[in-house]
Amino acid sequence: MAKKSRKRESNHNNKKSKEKCKPNANKNESKKLSDFTYAELIVLSSTLAYSIGEELDEEDLEVFAVFLGLLIAELQLIVIQKQLNRRNQSNVSEEDLDIEDIDVDF
C-alpha cells in the first residue's frame, strides 16, 4: 500500500511540475545544457539518479548503469571526432590561404 500512495503523490507532483515547466510562448530561445550552473547540474543529476533508483530494481539498475557507460563512451567518441574534423578543416583552410598568398610571375 505504501508504494501506491507514493506513486499517487508522485503523479500529483508530476502534474504540478509540468504546469510550472510549460514553455513561455513569448520566448523563442530554449535553454541549453551549457547554460546551467555547476550547482544546477549537480541538483539535476542527483534528482534524476534518485528518481531512477526509486523506480528500477537492482538488476535493472545494473543494466542501466552499463547502458549509460556505453552512451558516455559513444558521446566522447563523437566529441573527439568533431574536434578532429574542426582541426583538420582549419589546417586545410590555413594551407589554402598560404597558397593564395604566393605570387607567381609568368
PyMOL CGO cylinders between C-alpha atoms (Angstrom):
from pymol import cmd
from pymol.cgo import CYLINDER

trace = [
    CYLINDER, 0.00, 0.00, 0.00, 2.88, 2.38, 0.71, 0.3, 1, 1, 1, 1, 1, 1,
    CYLINDER, 2.88, 2.38, 0.71, 4.05, 2.18, -2.89, 0.3, 1, 1, 1, 1, 1, 1,
    CYLINDER, 4.05, 2.18, -2.89, 0.62, 3.03, -4.27, 0.3, 1, 1, 1, 1, 1, 1,
    CYLINDER, 0.62, 3.03, -4.27, 0.31, 6.16, -2.15, 0.3, 1, 1, 1, 1, 1, 1,
    CYLINDER, 0.31, 6.16, -2.15, 3.86, 7.15, -3.06, 0.3, 1, 1, 1, 1, 1, 1,
    CYLINDER, 3.86, 7.15, -3.06, 3.02, 6.76, -6.75, 0.3, 1, 1, 1, 1, 1, 1,
    CYLINDER, 3.02, 6.76, -6.75, -0.14, 8.81, -6.34, 0.3, 1, 1, 1, 1, 1, 1,
    CYLINDER, -0.14, 8.81, -6.34, 1.86, 11.58, -4.67, 0.3, 1, 1, 1, 1, 1, 1,
    CYLINDER, 1.86, 11.58, -4.67, 4.45, 11.30, -7.42, 0.3, 1, 1, 1, 1, 1, 1,
    CYLINDER, 4.45, 11.30, -7.42, 1.81, 11.63, -10.14, 0.3, 1, 1, 1, 1, 1, 1,
    CYLINDER, 1.81, 11.63, -10.14, 0.29, 14.63, -8.36, 0.3, 1, 1, 1, 1, 1, 1,
    CYLINDER, 0.29, 14.63, -8.36, 3.73, 16.25, -8.05, 0.3, 1, 1, 1, 1, 1, 1,
    CYLINDER, 3.73, 16.25, -8.05, 4.47, 15.49, -11.72, 0.3, 1, 1, 1, 1, 1, 1,
    CYLINDER, 4.47, 15.49, -11.72, 1.31, 17.33, -12.78, 0.3, 1, 1, 1, 1, 1, 1,
    CYLINDER, 1.31, 17.33, -12.78, 2.32, 20.35, -10.71, 0.3, 1, 1, 1, 1, 1, 1,
    CYLINDER, 2.32, 20.35, -10.71, 5.88, 20.38, -12.09, 0.3, 1, 1, 1, 1, 1, 1,
    CYLINDER, 5.88, 20.38, -12.09, 4.62, 20.02, -15.67, 0.3, 1, 1, 1, 1, 1, 1,
    CYLINDER, 4.62, 20.02, -15.67, 2.45, 23.08, -15.16, 0.3, 1, 1, 1, 1, 1, 1,
    CYLINDER, 2.45, 23.08, -15.16, 5.46, 25.02, -13.89, 0.3, 1, 1, 1, 1, 1, 1,
    CYLINDER, 5.46, 25.02, -13.89, 7.68, 23.85, -16.76, 0.3, 1, 1, 1, 1, 1, 1,
    CYLINDER, 7.68, 23.85, -16.76, 5.39, 24.81, -19.63, 0.3, 1, 1, 1, 1, 1, 1,
    CYLINDER, 5.39, 24.81, -19.63, 7.37, 26.82, -22.14, 0.3, 1, 1, 1, 1, 1, 1,
    CYLINDER, 7.37, 26.82, -22.14, 6.67, 30.51, -22.29, 0.3, 1, 1, 1, 1, 1, 1,
    CYLINDER, 6.67, 30.51, -22.29, 5.01, 31.36, -25.61, 0.3, 1, 1, 1, 1, 1, 1,
    CYLINDER, 5.01, 31.36, -25.61, 6.89, 34.67, -25.74, 0.3, 1, 1, 1, 1, 1, 1,
    CYLINDER, 6.89, 34.67, -25.74, 10.33, 33.08, -25.61, 0.3, 1, 1, 1, 1, 1, 1,
    CYLINDER, 10.33, 33.08, -25.61, 11.75, 31.69, -28.84, 0.3, 1, 1, 1, 1, 1, 1,
    CYLINDER, 11.75, 31.69, -28.84, 15.02, 30.58, -27.26, 0.3, 1, 1, 1, 1, 1, 1,
    CYLINDER, 15.02, 30.58, -27.26, 15.36, 27.35, -25.35, 0.3, 1, 1, 1, 1, 1, 1,
    CYLINDER, 15.36, 27.35, -25.35, 17.83, 26.94, -22.51, 0.3, 1, 1, 1, 1, 1, 1,
    CYLINDER, 17.83, 26.94, -22.51, 20.86, 24.89, -23.44, 0.3, 1, 1, 1, 1, 1, 1,
    CYLINDER, 20.86, 24.89, -23.44, 22.51, 22.44, -21.08, 0.3, 1, 1, 1, 1, 1, 1,
    CYLINDER, 22.51, 22.44, -21.08, 25.64, 24.59, -21.08, 0.3, 1, 1, 1, 1, 1, 1,
    CYLINDER, 25.64, 24.59, -21.08, 23.58, 27.47, -19.65, 0.3, 1, 1, 1, 1, 1, 1,
    CYLINDER, 23.58, 27.47, -19.65, 23.10, 25.63, -16.34, 0.3, 1, 1, 1, 1, 1, 1,
    CYLINDER, 23.10, 25.63, -16.34, 25.40, 26.40, -13.42, 0.3, 1, 1, 1, 1, 1, 1,
    CYLINDER, 25.40, 26.40, -13.42, 27.50, 23.72, -11.78, 0.3, 1, 1, 1, 1, 1, 1,
    CYLINDER, 27.50, 23.72, -11.78, 25.13, 23.60, -8.81, 0.3, 1, 1, 1, 1, 1, 1,
    CYLINDER, 25.13, 23.60, -8.81, 22.09, 23.24, -11.08, 0.3, 1, 1, 1, 1, 1, 1,
    CYLINDER, 22.09, 23.24, -11.08, 23.74, 20.35, -12.92, 0.3, 1, 1, 1, 1, 1, 1,
    CYLINDER, 23.74, 20.35, -12.92, 24.53, 18.61, -9.61, 0.3, 1, 1, 1, 1, 1, 1,
    CYLINDER, 24.53, 18.61, -9.61, 20.92, 19.01, -8.45, 0.3, 1, 1, 1, 1, 1, 1,
    CYLINDER, 20.92, 19.01, -8.45, 19.62, 17.77, -11.80, 0.3, 1, 1, 1, 1, 1, 1,
    CYLINDER, 19.62, 17.77, -11.80, 21.86, 14.70, -11.83, 0.3, 1, 1, 1, 1, 1, 1,
    CYLINDER, 21.86, 14.70, -11.83, 21.08, 13.88, -8.20, 0.3, 1, 1, 1, 1, 1, 1,
    CYLINDER, 21.08, 13.88, -8.20, 17.35, 14.24, -8.78, 0.3, 1, 1, 1, 1, 1, 1,
    CYLINDER, 17.35, 14.24, -8.78, 17.46, 12.04, -11.87, 0.3, 1, 1, 1, 1, 1, 1,
    CYLINDER, 17.46, 12.04, -11.87, 19.59, 9.41, -10.13, 0.3, 1, 1, 1, 1, 1, 1,
    CYLINDER, 19.59, 9.41, -10.13, 17.26, 9.30, -7.14, 0.3, 1, 1, 1, 1, 1, 1,
    CYLINDER, 17.26, 9.30, -7.14, 14.15, 9.10, -9.31, 0.3, 1, 1, 1, 1, 1, 1,
    CYLINDER, 14.15, 9.10, -9.31, 15.58, 6.32, -11.47, 0.3, 1, 1, 1, 1, 1, 1,
    CYLINDER, 15.58, 6.32, -11.47, 16.83, 4.48, -8.39, 0.3, 1, 1, 1, 1, 1, 1,
    CYLINDER, 16.83, 4.48, -8.39, 13.36, 4.55, -6.87, 0.3, 1, 1, 1, 1, 1, 1,
    CYLINDER, 13.36, 4.55, -6.87, 11.70, 3.12, -9.98, 0.3, 1, 1, 1, 1, 1, 1,
    CYLINDER, 11.70, 3.12, -9.98, 14.13, 0.34, -11.02, 0.3, 1, 1, 1, 1, 1, 1,
    CYLINDER, 14.13, 0.34, -11.02, 15.08, -2.82, -9.18, 0.3, 1, 1, 1, 1, 1, 1,
    CYLINDER, 15.08, -2.82, -9.18, 18.73, -3.70, -8.53, 0.3, 1, 1, 1, 1, 1, 1,
    CYLINDER, 18.73, -3.70, -8.53, 19.16, -5.81, -11.68, 0.3, 1, 1, 1, 1, 1, 1,
    CYLINDER, 19.16, -5.81, -11.68, 17.65, -3.14, -13.93, 0.3, 1, 1, 1, 1, 1, 1,
    CYLINDER, 17.65, -3.14, -13.93, 19.82, -0.50, -12.26, 0.3, 1, 1, 1, 1, 1, 1,
    CYLINDER, 19.82, -0.50, -12.26, 22.94, -2.52, -13.10, 0.3, 1, 1, 1, 1, 1, 1,
    CYLINDER, 22.94, -2.52, -13.10, 21.87, -2.86, -16.74, 0.3, 1, 1, 1, 1, 1, 1,
    CYLINDER, 21.87, -2.86, -16.74, 21.00, 0.83, -16.92, 0.3, 1, 1, 1, 1, 1, 1,
    CYLINDER, 21.00, 0.83, -16.92, 24.38, 1.82, -15.44, 0.3, 1, 1, 1, 1, 1, 1,
    CYLINDER, 24.38, 1.82, -15.44, 26.19, -0.25, -18.09, 0.3, 1, 1, 1, 1, 1, 1,
    CYLINDER, 26.19, -0.25, -18.09, 23.99, 1.31, -20.78, 0.3, 1, 1, 1, 1, 1, 1,
    CYLINDER, 23.99, 1.31, -20.78, 24.86, 4.81, -19.54, 0.3, 1, 1, 1, 1, 1, 1,
    CYLINDER, 24.86, 4.81, -19.54, 28.56, 3.88, -19.60, 0.3, 1, 1, 1, 1, 1, 1,
    CYLINDER, 28.56, 3.88, -19.60, 28.22, 2.85, -23.24, 0.3, 1, 1, 1, 1, 1, 1,
    CYLINDER, 28.22, 2.85, -23.24, 26.31, 6.01, -24.04, 0.3, 1, 1, 1, 1, 1, 1,
    CYLINDER, 26.31, 6.01, -24.04, 29.02, 8.15, -22.44, 0.3, 1, 1, 1, 1, 1, 1,
    CYLINDER, 29.02, 8.15, -22.44, 31.74, 6.36, -24.40, 0.3, 1, 1, 1, 1, 1, 1,
    CYLINDER, 31.74, 6.36, -24.40, 29.88, 6.96, -27.68, 0.3, 1, 1, 1, 1, 1, 1,
    CYLINDER, 29.88, 6.96, -27.68, 29.32, 10.62, -26.85, 0.3, 1, 1, 1, 1, 1, 1,
    CYLINDER, 29.32, 10.62, -26.85, 33.02, 11.05, -26.06, 0.3, 1, 1, 1, 1, 1, 1,
    CYLINDER, 33.02, 11.05, -26.06, 33.88, 9.49, -29.42, 0.3, 1, 1, 1, 1, 1, 1,
    CYLINDER, 33.88, 9.49, -29.42, 31.53, 11.89, -31.21, 0.3, 1, 1, 1, 1, 1, 1,
    CYLINDER, 31.53, 11.89, -31.21, 33.07, 14.90, -29.41, 0.3, 1, 1, 1, 1, 1, 1,
    CYLINDER, 33.07, 14.90, -29.41, 36.60, 13.77, -30.35, 0.3, 1, 1, 1, 1, 1, 1,
    CYLINDER, 36.60, 13.77, -30.35, 35.59, 13.24, -33.99, 0.3, 1, 1, 1, 1, 1, 1,
    CYLINDER, 35.59, 13.24, -33.99, 34.05, 16.72, -34.15, 0.3, 1, 1, 1, 1, 1, 1,
    CYLINDER, 34.05, 16.72, -34.15, 37.20, 18.25, -32.66, 0.3, 1, 1, 1, 1, 1, 1,
    CYLINDER, 37.20, 18.25, -32.66, 39.43, 16.39, -35.13, 0.3, 1, 1, 1, 1, 1, 1,
    CYLINDER, 39.43, 16.39, -35.13, 37.24, 17.41, -38.07, 0.3, 1, 1, 1, 1, 1, 1,
    CYLINDER, 37.24, 17.41, -38.07, 37.30, 21.04, -36.95, 0.3, 1, 1, 1, 1, 1, 1,
    CYLINDER, 37.30, 21.04, -36.95, 41.09, 20.92, -36.53, 0.3, 1, 1, 1, 1, 1, 1,
    CYLINDER, 41.09, 20.92, -36.53, 41.56, 19.29, -39.96, 0.3, 1, 1, 1, 1, 1, 1,
    CYLINDER, 41.56, 19.29, -39.96, 39.30, 21.86, -41.62, 0.3, 1, 1, 1, 1, 1, 1,
    CYLINDER, 39.30, 21.86, -41.62, 41.21, 24.73, -40.02, 0.3, 1, 1, 1, 1, 1, 1,
    CYLINDER, 41.21, 24.73, -40.02, 44.53, 23.22, -41.19, 0.3, 1, 1, 1, 1, 1, 1,
    CYLINDER, 44.53, 23.22, -41.19, 43.20, 22.88, -44.74, 0.3, 1, 1, 1, 1, 1, 1,
    CYLINDER, 43.20, 22.88, -44.74, 41.90, 26.45, -44.80, 0.3, 1, 1, 1, 1, 1, 1,
    CYLINDER, 41.90, 26.45, -44.80, 45.27, 27.74, -43.50, 0.3, 1, 1, 1, 1, 1, 1,
    CYLINDER, 45.27, 27.74, -43.50, 47.07, 25.85, -46.28, 0.3, 1, 1, 1, 1, 1, 1,
    CYLINDER, 47.07, 25.85, -46.28, 44.66, 27.33, -48.83, 0.3, 1, 1, 1, 1, 1, 1,
    CYLINDER, 44.66, 27.33, -48.83, 45.44, 30.81, -47.54, 0.3, 1, 1, 1, 1, 1, 1,
    CYLINDER, 45.44, 30.81, -47.54, 49.19, 30.21, -47.82, 0.3, 1, 1, 1, 1, 1, 1,
    CYLINDER, 49.19, 30.21, -47.82, 48.84, 29.04, -51.41, 0.3, 1, 1, 1, 1, 1, 1,
    CYLINDER, 48.84, 29.04, -51.41, 46.73, 32.07, -52.35, 0.3, 1, 1, 1, 1, 1, 1,
    CYLINDER, 46.73, 32.07, -52.35, 49.33, 34.47, -50.91, 0.3, 1, 1, 1, 1, 1, 1,
    CYLINDER, 49.33, 34.47, -50.91, 52.13, 33.21, -53.19, 0.3, 1, 1, 1, 1, 1, 1,
    CYLINDER, 52.13, 33.21, -53.19, 52.75, 35.44, -56.19, 0.3, 1, 1, 1, 1, 1, 1,
    CYLINDER, 52.75, 35.44, -56.19, 53.68, 33.64, -59.36, 0.3, 1, 1, 1, 1, 1, 1,
    CYLINDER, 53.68, 33.64, -59.36, 55.17, 35.60, -62.31, 0.3, 1, 1, 1, 1, 1, 1,
    CYLINDER, 55.17, 35.60, -62.31, 54.77, 34.16, -65.79, 0.3, 1, 1, 1, 1, 1, 1,
]
cmd.load_cgo(trace, "trace")
